[in-house]
């Protein structure tokens, strides 16, 4: 009997709960980091301009400038090279900010190049009671920028950003976020308008899935964890499976190393695809990406060399009963061994570059370097010990050959194993 009363009450309750979310539905990204004094939001709408035939972007940027110093920069794409950047910094007059459109090549400081940049018009600037500077400005025909693209059909348009509360406007390590540009299009309204930054200052950058940018960066986190595991754990474990005096097993070696190679190649391919999706061929021009692709190709060659050496070993061992021949020291074995060492070294270096590129705390690269250093030291001690043993075994082999000529039986030296 309470249904007629409960239903309207529930609907009214839900309306007041969800009405702000519906009203605030728009393209907005916010970043907060109190430790670094970062607290900014950017929102935008896109309107088609019938006169120019392009799409005009109506931006709203909001941030704090402690002590009237610092800057905020947001640009198209996932890297600075050929990005269309909007730099916001405080003016000498209280509450007034300057918006400047800039671009750059590679990681050089952004510059103003009026003849190649879209027209920018600042409509309003303000300073609220919470010390947030807000600027509304229009970028005319912004979608026609011929550098890092601004695509209104992209559901994960990458944006690069950097901020500093006190320094000059220069940064070598920008961050990236993603926005669902499909919800930025506005049509069927009498006049274009600017979005207001929501009071809660939360991101709605991915439309129905506000965690798109978080999910994308989780992919890089998974990539980093797997690649560090490949070169820090699995790859050395495969070497140990072949060389350890108690656990030596060719079968375990190739199983572990095939798993290591396949894991590395798959993750490199996924990272390659993500970089390509975010910026095309230019996104693959970084040293970290190029070195990763080279390592991925080297994995295939390493598997082939290991298989070829194993076939050579089996042929040598397929000899008449009672005879013995040492493991063949072929060129294939030499290349397989040194290519493996090269892959491990380059993989460890590239993992370090990836950790630095991810802007992790200094503790993470230091721990990683310590792990690699310990592994390299243990391997060096092993090689030193093996060289000493091989010197003794060469003498034993000489004795074996000499005594064998007289018809006596002698056990073959211990190093007659594959590896």
C-alpha positions as CSV (number, residue, x, y, z in Angstrom):
1,X,0.0,0.0,0.0
2,X,3.1,2.2,0.2
3,X,4.0,1.7,-3.4
4,X,2.3,4.8,-4.8
5,X,4.1,6.9,-2.2
6,X,7.4,5.1,-2.4
7,X,7.8,5.2,-6.1
8,X,7.5,9.0,-6.5
9,X,9.7,9.5,-3.5
10,X,12.3,7.2,-4.9
11,X,12.2,8.9,-8.3
12,X,12.6,12.3,-6.7
13,X,15.5,11.0,-4.7
14,X,17.2,9.5,-7.7
15,X,16.6,12.7,-9.7
16,X,18.5,14.8,-7.1
17,X,21.2,12.2,-7.0
18,X,21.8,11.8,-10.7
19,X,20.7,15.2,-12.0
20,X,24.1,16.8,-11.2
21,X,25.8,13.9,-13.1
22,X,23.6,14.3,-16.1
23,X,24.0,18.0,-16.1
24,X,27.8,17.7,-15.7
25,X,28.2,15.1,-18.4
26,X,30.9,16.4,-20.6
27,X,34.5,16.1,-21.5
28,X,36.5,16.8,-18.4
29,X,39.8,15.6,-17.0
30,X,41.2,16.4,-13.6
31,X,44.5,15.6,-12.0
32,X,45.3,16.1,-8.3
33,X,48.7,15.6,-6.6
34,X,48.9,17.6,-3.3
35,X,52.5,16.5,-2.8
36,X,53.6,18.3,-6.0
37,X,51.0,21.1,-5.7
38,X,49.2,19.9,-8.8
39,X,45.4,20.4,-9.0
40,X,44.1,21.2,-12.5
41,X,41.1,20.4,-14.7
42,X,40.5,20.8,-18.4
43,X,37.0,20.6,-20.1
44,X,36.0,21.1,-23.7
45,X,33.2,21.2,-26.1
46,X,33.5,20.9,-29.9
47,X,31.3,22.8,-32.3
48,X,31.3,22.6,-36.1
49,X,32.0,26.0,-37.7
50,X,29.9,26.3,-41.0
51,X,31.9,29.3,-42.1
52,X,35.4,27.7,-41.9
53,X,34.2,24.1,-42.3
54,X,36.3,23.0,-39.3
55,X,35.6,22.2,-35.7
56,X,36.1,24.8,-33.0
57,X,37.2,23.7,-29.6
58,X,35.9,25.6,-26.6
59,X,38.3,24.9,-23.8
60,X,38.0,25.6,-20.0
61,X,41.2,25.2,-18.0
62,X,41.4,25.6,-14.2
63,X,44.4,25.3,-11.9
64,X,46.2,27.0,-9.0
65,X,49.3,29.1,-9.2
66,X,50.8,29.3,-5.7
67,X,52.5,32.6,-5.1
68,X,51.5,33.8,-8.6
69,X,54.1,31.6,-10.3
70,X,54.2,28.4,-12.3
71,X,52.6,27.1,-15.5
72,X,50.3,24.4,-16.9
73,X,50.6,22.9,-20.4
74,X,48.2,20.5,-22.2
75,X,48.8,19.3,-25.7
76,X,47.5,16.8,-28.3
77,X,49.0,13.3,-28.6
78,X,51.1,11.2,-26.3
79,X,54.4,12.9,-26.9
80,X,55.7,16.5,-27.2
81,X,56.9,16.2,-30.8
82,X,54.5,18.2,-33.1
83,X,51.9,18.5,-30.3
84,X,49.5,21.4,-30.3
85,X,50.1,22.7,-26.8
86,X,48.1,25.2,-24.8
87,X,50.3,26.9,-22.1
88,X,48.6,28.7,-19.2
89,X,50.5,30.9,-16.8
90,X,49.6,33.8,-14.4
91,X,49.9,37.4,-15.5
92,X,51.2,40.3,-13.3
93,X,47.7,41.4,-12.6
94,X,45.9,39.4,-9.9
95,X,43.4,36.9,-11.3
96,X,44.6,37.3,-14.9
97,X,46.2,34.4,-16.8
98,X,47.7,34.1,-20.2
99,X,46.9,31.4,-22.7
100,X,49.5,30.7,-25.4
101,X,49.4,28.1,-28.2
102,X,52.7,26.5,-28.9
103,X,54.4,23.5,-30.5
104,X,57.8,21.9,-30.7
105,X,60.0,19.3,-32.3
106,X,61.1,16.4,-30.1
107,X,61.7,17.6,-26.5
108,X,62.7,21.1,-27.2
109,X,61.0,23.9,-25.3
110,X,57.6,24.8,-26.9
111,X,57.6,27.8,-29.1
112,X,55.0,30.2,-30.6
113,X,54.8,29.8,-34.4
114,X,51.9,32.0,-35.5
115,X,51.9,31.0,-39.1
116,X,51.4,27.3,-38.4
117,X,49.2,27.3,-35.2
118,X,45.4,27.6,-35.1
119,X,44.0,30.9,-34.0
120,X,43.4,31.2,-30.3
121,X,40.9,33.6,-28.6
122,X,40.7,34.0,-24.9
123,X,37.1,34.8,-23.8
124,X,37.4,35.1,-20.0
125,X,39.7,34.6,-17.1
126,X,38.8,34.5,-13.4
127,X,40.1,33.7,-10.0
128,X,37.6,32.1,-7.5
129,X,37.5,32.0,-3.7
130,X,39.4,28.7,-3.7
131,X,42.3,30.3,-5.5
132,X,41.6,28.5,-8.8
133,X,42.5,30.4,-11.9
134,X,40.0,29.6,-14.7
135,X,40.4,30.5,-18.4
136,X,37.8,30.1,-21.2
137,X,39.3,30.2,-24.7
138,X,38.5,29.1,-28.2
139,X,40.7,27.2,-30.6
140,X,39.4,27.8,-34.1
141,X,39.5,24.8,-36.5
142,X,41.5,22.9,-33.9
143,X,40.7,19.6,-35.5
144,X,42.6,20.6,-38.6
145,X,46.0,20.7,-36.8
146,X,48.4,18.7,-39.0
147,X,50.7,17.6,-36.1
148,X,49.7,15.2,-33.4
149,X,46.0,14.8,-34.4
150,X,42.9,15.9,-32.5
151,X,40.3,13.4,-33.6
152,X,36.7,13.9,-32.6
153,X,35.9,10.3,-33.4
154,X,38.6,8.9,-31.0
155,X,37.3,7.2,-28.0
156,X,40.8,7.4,-26.4
157,X,42.3,10.6,-27.7
158,X,45.7,10.9,-26.0
159,X,46.7,14.2,-24.4
160,X,50.1,15.1,-23.0
161,X,50.4,17.4,-20.0
162,X,53.0,18.9,-17.7
163,X,52.8,21.3,-14.8
164,X,55.1,23.0,-12.3
165,X,54.0,25.4,-9.6
166,X,57.2,27.5,-9.6
167,X,59.6,26.8,-12.5
168,X,59.9,28.2,-16.0
169,X,57.7,26.5,-18.7
170,X,60.0,23.7,-19.7
171,X,59.6,19.9,-19.1
172,X,61.3,16.8,-20.4
173,X,58.9,14.2,-18.8
174,X,55.3,15.0,-19.5
175,X,52.4,12.7,-18.5
176,X,49.6,11.4,-20.6
177,X,45.8,11.1,-20.2
178,X,43.0,10.0,-22.5
179,X,39.6,11.5,-23.4
180,X,36.6,10.2,-25.2
181,X,36.3,12.8,-27.9
182,X,33.0,11.4,-29.2
183,X,31.1,13.1,-26.3
184,X,32.7,16.5,-27.0
185,X,30.6,17.1,-30.1
186,X,27.7,19.5,-29.5
187,X,25.0,20.1,-32.1
188,X,21.5,21.5,-32.2
189,X,22.1,24.4,-29.7
190,X,21.5,28.1,-30.5
191,X,25.0,29.2,-29.5
192,X,28.3,27.5,-28.6
193,X,29.1,27.5,-24.9
194,X,31.9,26.6,-22.4
195,X,31.6,23.8,-19.9
196,X,31.9,24.6,-16.2
197,X,34.4,22.7,-14.2
198,X,32.4,20.5,-11.8
199,X,32.7,21.4,-8.1
200,X,34.0,17.9,-7.2
201,X,36.8,18.3,-9.8
202,X,36.6,14.6,-11.0
203,X,37.3,13.3,-14.4
204,X,34.6,12.4,-16.9
205,X,37.1,12.0,-19.7
206,X,35.9,8.6,-20.9
207,X,32.1,9.1,-20.9
208,X,30.4,6.0,-19.6
209,X,33.7,4.6,-18.5
210,X,35.5,7.3,-16.5
211,X,38.4,4.9,-15.8
212,X,39.6,4.6,-19.4
213,X,42.8,6.5,-18.8
214,X,43.5,4.5,-15.7
215,X,42.8,1.3,-17.6
216,X,45.2,2.4,-20.4
217,X,48.0,3.1,-17.9
218,X,47.3,-0.2,-16.1
219,X,48.2,-1.8,-19.4
220,X,51.6,-0.1,-19.2
221,X,51.9,-1.2,-15.5
222,X,51.2,-4.8,-16.5
223,X,53.7,-4.4,-19.4
224,X,56.4,-3.2,-17.0
225,X,55.8,-6.0,-14.4
226,X,55.9,-8.7,-17.1
227,X,59.0,-7.4,-18.8
228,X,60.9,-7.0,-15.5
229,X,59.8,-10.5,-14.6
230,X,61.1,-11.9,-18.0
231,X,64.5,-10.3,-17.6
232,X,64.8,-10.3,-13.9
233,X,63.4,-13.8,-13.1
234,X,62.5,-16.1,-15.9
235,X,65.4,-15.6,-18.3
236,X,68.1,-16.1,-15.5
237,X,66.1,-19.1,-14.3
238,X,66.4,-20.6,-17.7
239,X,70.1,-20.2,-17.7
240,X,70.3,-21.7,-14.2
241,X,68.3,-24.7,-15.4
242,X,71.1,-25.5,-17.9
243,X,74.2,-24.6,-15.9
244,X,73.5,-25.5,-12.3
245,X,75.4,-28.7,-11.3
246,X,72.5,-30.3,-9.5
247,X,69.5,-29.0,-11.6
248,X,71.1,-29.1,-15.1
249,X,68.5,-30.1,-17.7
250,X,68.3,-29.2,-21.3
251,X,64.6,-29.9,-21.3
252,X,64.0,-27.5,-18.5
253,X,66.2,-25.0,-20.1
254,X,64.3,-24.8,-23.4
255,X,60.9,-24.9,-21.8
256,X,61.7,-22.0,-19.5
257,X,63.4,-20.0,-22.2
258,X,60.6,-20.6,-24.7
259,X,58.2,-19.3,-22.1
260,X,60.5,-16.3,-21.4
261,X,60.7,-15.5,-25.1
262,X,57.0,-15.9,-25.8
263,X,56.1,-13.7,-22.9
264,X,58.5,-11.1,-24.0
265,X,57.4,-11.1,-27.6
266,X,53.7,-11.0,-26.7
267,X,54.1,-8.0,-24.3
268,X,56.4,-6.2,-26.8
269,X,53.7,-6.7,-29.5
270,X,51.0,-5.3,-27.2
271,X,53.1,-2.3,-26.2
272,X,53.8,-1.8,-29.9
273,X,50.1,-1.8,-30.7
274,X,49.3,0.6,-27.9
275,X,52.0,3.0,-29.0
276,X,50.8,2.8,-32.6
277,X,47.2,3.4,-31.6
278,X,48.2,6.5,-29.6
279,X,50.4,8.2,-32.2
280,X,51.1,6.2,-35.3
281,X,54.6,5.6,-36.5
282,X,56.0,8.7,-34.7
283,X,55.0,7.1,-31.3
284,X,57.5,4.3,-32.1
285,X,60.4,6.6,-32.7
286,X,61.7,6.6,-29.1
287,X,64.8,4.7,-28.1
288,X,62.8,2.6,-25.6
289,X,60.3,1.5,-28.3
290,X,63.0,0.8,-30.9
291,X,65.1,-1.2,-28.6
292,X,62.1,-3.2,-27.5
293,X,61.3,-4.1,-31.1
294,X,64.9,-5.1,-31.6
295,X,64.8,-7.4,-28.6
296,X,61.6,-8.9,-29.8
297,X,63.2,-9.9,-33.1
298,X,66.3,-11.2,-31.3
299,X,64.1,-13.6,-29.3
300,X,63.1,-15.4,-32.6
301,X,66.7,-15.7,-33.7
302,X,67.8,-17.0,-30.3
303,X,65.2,-19.7,-30.3
304,X,66.4,-20.8,-33.8
305,X,70.0,-20.8,-32.7
306,X,69.2,-22.9,-29.6
307,X,67.3,-25.4,-31.7
308,X,70.1,-25.7,-34.3
309,X,72.7,-26.2,-31.6
310,X,70.6,-29.0,-30.0
311,X,70.3,-30.8,-33.3
312,X,74.1,-30.6,-33.7
313,X,74.6,-32.0,-30.2
314,X,72.2,-34.9,-30.9
315,X,74.1,-35.8,-34.1
316,X,77.4,-35.9,-32.2
317,X,76.0,-38.1,-29.5
318,X,74.5,-40.5,-32.0
319,X,77.7,-42.5,-32.2
320,X,78.5,-46.3,-31.7
321,X,78.0,-47.7,-28.2
322,X,81.0,-47.2,-25.9
323,X,82.5,-44.2,-27.8
324,X,82.4,-40.8,-26.5
325,X,82.7,-37.3,-28.1
326,X,82.6,-34.0,-26.3
327,X,79.8,-31.4,-26.8
328,X,80.4,-29.8,-30.2
329,X,81.8,-26.3,-29.9
330,X,80.2,-25.0,-33.1
331,X,79.7,-21.5,-34.3
332,X,76.0,-22.0,-33.6
333,X,76.7,-22.6,-29.9
334,X,78.9,-19.6,-29.8
335,X,76.3,-17.3,-31.4
336,X,73.5,-18.8,-29.2
337,X,75.4,-18.1,-26.0
338,X,76.5,-14.6,-26.8
339,X,73.1,-13.6,-28.3
340,X,71.5,-14.7,-25.0
341,X,73.8,-12.6,-23.0
342,X,73.1,-9.6,-25.3
343,X,69.4,-10.0,-25.1
344,X,69.6,-10.2,-21.3
345,X,71.8,-7.0,-21.1
346,X,69.7,-5.0,-23.6
347,X,66.5,-6.2,-21.9
348,X,67.7,-5.1,-18.5
349,X,68.7,-1.7,-19.9
350,X,65.4,-1.2,-21.7
351,X,63.5,-2.2,-18.6
352,X,65.4,0.5,-16.7
353,X,64.5,3.0,-19.4
354,X,60.8,2.0,-19.1
355,X,60.9,2.5,-15.4
356,X,62.4,6.0,-15.8
357,X,59.9,6.7,-18.6
358,X,57.0,5.7,-16.3
359,X,58.1,8.4,-13.8
360,X,58.3,5.9,-11.0
361,X,59.9,6.8,-7.7
362,X,63.7,6.6,-7.6
363,X,63.4,3.6,-5.3
364,X,62.0,1.3,-8.1
365,X,64.9,1.8,-10.6
366,X,67.4,1.4,-7.8
367,X,65.9,-1.9,-6.7
368,X,65.8,-3.1,-10.3
369,X,69.5,-2.1,-10.8
370,X,70.4,-3.9,-7.6
371,X,68.7,-7.1,-8.8
372,X,70.4,-7.0,-12.1
373,X,73.7,-6.3,-10.5
374,X,73.4,-9.3,-8.1
375,X,72.5,-11.6,-11.0
376,X,75.4,-10.3,-13.2
377,X,77.8,-10.8,-10.3
378,X,76.7,-14.4,-9.6
379,X,77.0,-15.2,-13.3
380,X,80.5,-13.7,-13.4
381,X,81.5,-15.9,-10.4
382,X,80.1,-18.9,-12.2
383,X,82.1,-18.2,-15.4
384,X,85.3,-17.7,-13.4
385,X,84.8,-21.0,-11.6
386,X,83.9,-22.8,-14.8
387,X,87.1,-21.5,-16.6
388,X,89.1,-22.9,-13.7
389,X,87.4,-26.3,-13.9
390,X,87.8,-26.4,-17.7
391,X,91.5,-25.9,-17.3
392,X,91.6,-29.1,-15.2
393,X,89.3,-30.9,-17.6
394,X,91.4,-30.2,-20.6
395,X,94.3,-32.0,-18.8
396,X,91.8,-34.9,-17.9
397,X,90.8,-35.1,-21.6
398,X,94.4,-35.3,-22.7
399,X,94.9,-38.2,-20.2
400,X,91.7,-39.9,-21.5
401,X,93.0,-39.8,-25.1
402,X,96.4,-41.0,-24.1
403,X,95.2,-43.9,-22.0
404,X,92.5,-44.8,-24.5
405,X,95.1,-45.5,-27.1
406,X,96.4,-48.3,-25.0
407,X,92.9,-49.9,-24.9
408,X,92.0,-49.0,-21.3
409,X,88.6,-47.7,-20.3
410,X,88.2,-44.3,-18.8
411,X,85.1,-42.2,-17.9
412,X,84.6,-39.2,-20.1
413,X,85.2,-35.7,-18.5
414,X,82.3,-34.1,-16.7
415,X,81.9,-31.3,-19.2
416,X,80.7,-33.6,-21.9
417,X,77.2,-32.2,-21.4
418,X,75.2,-30.0,-23.8
419,X,75.4,-26.3,-23.1
